[in-house]
């Protein structure tokens, strides 16, 4: 479909879907987090890139991280360029584009400030998944946990269940830290922790952060070089500093901090950070824009002073009317997919099948975002949209 409007008639809503907890996790008994390396030294850096045994990350400077070297300190975010960028086109945060995200950046890395895979499907158009070559003969370097799984008990509808794994998406964020010459692997899991591992051997770079409940989405690493990680759980949404000896919770947001809300308090969506604004959707069915006000303090440690500058329901009366015959799921309009930004528009869908686009062209000047695109797919559309370089949107739905 095209970002400027639908090209076909509206479908009717299909029959009620089965409960989400009967999905793939019902058969998951053991989760192994596996990194691959190619024999014959074709790939050595944990990111699937050919390095010839030498690190491809390079730094032209940067201030001290204020710690003992154990944290992810990259100093002043504007002073360091660490990424090895392909010659295939622009990046999402290039200054030369007059807008938020250049559609031509689809398929390319998010940023040149941090080298890695920083969010679910890599960039604001959700169209980047790393650099090759892919190993022809991969081997397991390590796996976690050594036995059992990343498991925790969490309640759904008042019924406690044991969950194991790193779903729904299961994708970690992986990036190079030039100051420590290490590759980080960060992810949240059903053991109710966010993990920060060394890609070489799977050991903890930082101790796990207890986030209070299971994590069902992929974390996002700050794309501008600030040592920050953004993630939500079934409890609330957090901004974590990674330039300390242990991850520190700098700010959190509860699903009930705004009104009205529908459905529940999970945070499955992987946020995007562009020009100091964070874009996120919640299973409370609200769409959020947060001004982060990131900075490096006099002590060399990162700071934030977040403000929710905009939020809006991801549903409308027409959608609730269309879903009125859906029984207990008639108000299931939660935002479980990860938002897409292309041009000056934020796109997302929800569990009621409503695809929508919000114009953010005037946001930096104090303008209020407006919904400029509406398309009802007819059924649950939880998978993240993808935008290509021609402005087309791709989506899948549950039917």
N, C-alpha and C positions, 0 to 999 in steps of 0.2 A: 504494500500500500504506500501511498505518497503522503509526505508530511503536510501537504497543503489541502488534504481532504480525501474522503473515501472515494473509491472507484467502483463500488458495488452496493447493492441494496443491503439493508440491515437484516441480519439473520434473526431467527427466533431463538429464544433461550432453550437450551437442551434440558434433559431431565436432571434431577438433583444428582450431584456427584457424591460419591462415597466419601466417608470421613477421611480427612487428610492423614490421620495417624495410621491408616492402612496402606500407606504408600511404601516406598522402598525401604524405609527404616524397619519395617516389620520383619525383614529377613536379615537385618544387619546384626551379627553377633560379635564381630571383631572389626575394628578399624585399624588399618596400618597406613601411616603417613610415609610415603616412599619418595625418595629423591633418586634420580638416575644419573649415572655417569657412563660415558662411552669408553669402552676398551680401546686400546691403541691411541689414547690421549687425544681423540678428536674433540671431546667436550670435557672441560675440567672445572668450570666455575659454578655448576649447580643451576644455571639459568638456561642451559641448552645452547650456549654460544661457543663457537670455536675460538679457543684462546691460545693454543700452542703452548700451554703450560704457564702463561703469564696472565695476570689480571688485566682486564680491559678497562677497569675503572680508573679514572685519573682525576686529580684534584688540583685546582690552581690556587688553593689557599682556603682560608676560613678560620674563624676564631676558635679558641679552646671551648670545649663543651661544658666546662665548669665542674666536671666530675673526675672520676679516676680512670676513665677509659672504658669502663664496662658498659656505659650507656650509649645510646644512639645519638650522640651529639654532633651536629653538623654546623654549629656556630650560626652566624648570620645567614639566613636563608638566601639572601641575594648574592652572597660572595662566592658561591661554589657551584661549579658545573661538573657533574660526575658522570653523566650518561654517555654511553656510546650509541649514537643515533644513526639509524640507517638513512640512506640517501633517497628514500622513496617518497618524500613529501613533507608537508608541514606537520607540526605537532599541535596538540589541542590548545596549548597555552602560549603559542607564538604571539609576539607583540604586533606582528604585521597585519593581523586580521582585525577588521573593524566590526567587532561583535564578540560574543562569548566563546563560541567554539566553531572553528572553521570546519565545514563539512568535509573538506578535502583531507582533514587529518584522520579520517576513518581508516582503520587498519594499521595506524602508526602508534608508536609509544605515546604515552600521555605527556611526558615532560622530559627536558634535558637536565633538570636539576637533580633528579633522583633516578638512578638506573635500575629498572626492575619492573615487575608486574605488581602494581600498587593497589588495585581494587578488583572487584569482580569484572571479569572480561576487560580489564586493563586500562580503559580510557573512557572519556565522557560519552562516546558513541557506542560503548560496550562492544568494541570490534577488534580488540588487540589481545593476544594470548601469549606473547613472548616472541623471542627471536630464536631462529634455528642455528645450525642444523640439528635435526632430531637424531639422537644416537641410533645407529643401526643395530647395535648389540648392547642394550642397556643392562646394567647390573644394579642390584640393590646395595646402596651404601649403608643405610640404617633404616630402622623402622621403629615407630612408637605407637602405643606403648609396647614394651617387650612382650607382654602377654595381656590378655583381657582386652578392654576397650576404653575409650574415653566416655565413661558412663556417669549419669547422674539422674536423680529422681526429680521429676517435675510434674505439675498437675495440669490437666486439661479438663475443663468443665467440672472441677472439684474432685476428679479422680486422679490419684497419683500413679505415674507410670515410670518405668526405667527406660531412659533413652541412651543410645550409644552411637557415637560417630561424630562427624563434623558437618552434617547436612544443614539445611537443604543443599546449598551449593557446594560446600566442601573444598572450595579453592582457597589456598593460603595466599597471603601477600609475600612476595619475595623481592628483596632489594639489596643493592650493594652499599656498604658503609665505607667510604674511602678512608675515614679517620682511623678505623680499626682494621681495615683490610679484611673485613668479613662479609659474608652474605647472610642476611637475616631471613628467617622464615617465621611469619606470624600468622596465627589463626585462632579463632575461638572454637570451642568444642562443647559437647554435651556433658562434659565433666564440670561445667560452670566456670571454666577458666579461659583466659586468653594467654596463649603460649608464645614465647619469643625464643627461637632456637637458632643455633649455628648450623648452617647448611652443610658444613663439612662433616659433622659427626652427630648432629641431633641433640647436643647438649644445650642446656639453658644459657642464653646470654643474659636474660633477666629472669627473675623468678616469676612463675605464673601469677597472673592477676585474677583474683576471685571476683567475678562480675555479678554474682548473686543468683544467676539462673542459667539455663542452657542457652547457648549461642547457636542460632540457626542460619546466619548469613555470613558472608565473607567480610573481613575487616578491610579498612582502607587506610593506607599509609599516606601521610601528607605529601602532596606532589611538589611542593615548593621548597623542600629541604628542611622544614621545621621538624624537629624530632617529636612528632605527634602521631597517634594512632586513633582512628575513629571507629567505634563499633557499638552495637546494641546487643541486648539479650532479651530473654523473656521478661526481665525485670524492668530495665530502663536503658537509656542511651548514654554513652560515655565518651569523653575525650581524655585520652591517656598520654602523659608525658613519658618519653622513653630515654631521656637524657639523665636519669638518676640511677642509683644503684638498684632500685626496684621501680617498676612502673607506678606512676602516681596519677590518681584520678583528679583531673583539673576541673571537670565540670560534668554534670549529668542532667538528664532531662527525663521526666516521667511522662507516661502517656496521658495522664490526667492533668498535665500542666496547662492544657488548652481545652476549649470546648467549642462545639459539641464533638463527641467522639462516638464511634460505633465499633463493635466487634471486640477487640481485646488489646492487650498491652505489649505484644511482641514487637521486636524490631528486626525484621529479616532483611531489609533493604541495605545494600552497601552504599554509603553516602558518597557524594562527589564534592570536592573542594575546588572552587575556581575563583580567583581574584579575591580571596579572603571571605568568600561566602560558601556556606555548606548547604547542600541540597539533599533532603532526606524525606522518605515516606515512611509512615508507621502503620502497624496493624490496628491502630486506633482510627485508621482511615483518614488521617490528616496528612497534608503536604506541607513541609516546613522549609523555610529559608532562614538561615542563621548567619549573622555577621560575627565572625570569629574574633576579630581584633587580636591577631597573633603578634607576638613580639618576643625579643630576647631580653631578659632582665639584666640588671647591672651585675648580677651574680653569674651571668652566663647561661642561665637556665631559661627554658621556653616558658612563656606565659600566654594565657588566653583570657578574654573577657567577653564571652559570647552573649549575643542578644538575638532573640527570635524577632526578626523584622517582618516576617510574613508567615501566615499559616492559613490554610483553607481546607474545607472538607473535600475529599476526593470523590464525592458522590453528589447527586442532585435529586430533586423530587421525581423527575422523569425516570431515573434509574431505579429508585425505590419502588415506583409504581410497576415498572417492568418486572421486578423481582418479587412482587407481592405474592405470587403463587408458589414460591419456593420453600414454604414451610419454615423450618428453623433456620434456614440460611437466607431468609429474605432480607436480612440486614448485613450479610457478609459482603462488605465492600472494602475490606482491608487492602492496604497497599503492601504487597509482599515482594514485588519485583524491584529491581534497582533502577533508579531514574536515569534517563538519557538526556543529555544536553547537546543540541545541534543548532547552529546558527544562534539565534536569540530566543530559542524556545526550549522549555523543559517538557519532556514527554514521559508519561508513565501510564500504567493500567492498574486495575484492581480486581479483586475476586468476584466482583459483579460484572466483569467484562467491559468496563468503560475505559477506553483509551482516550487520553486527553493531552492537550498541549497548552502550556502557559507561557505567554510572552513576558520575558524579563528584560526587554531592551532598555527600559527606563529605570531599572532597579537601582543602579548606582547613583542616579540623580534624584532619588527619593520617590520614583514612580511606583505605583502599585501594580504587581503582576496581574494580567488578565487572561482568562481562558479563551483561546482562539481556535481550538480544535477539539471536536467531540466525535467519537465513533464508538458505537456499541457493538462489540463482537458477538454478543449473545450468550457467552458463558465465561466461566472462570478463566482469567488471563493473568496468571501469576508469574510466568516466565518473563524475564527482562526483554524489553524491546531492543532492537539493534538498528542503528542508522548507518546508511552507506554514504559514499562521497557525493552522490547525486541527490541527497535529501529524501531518499526512500526509507520507510520504516518497515521492519519485519517483526512479526509476532507469531506466537503459537498459543493456542487456547485449549482448554480441557473440554472435550465434547463427549 
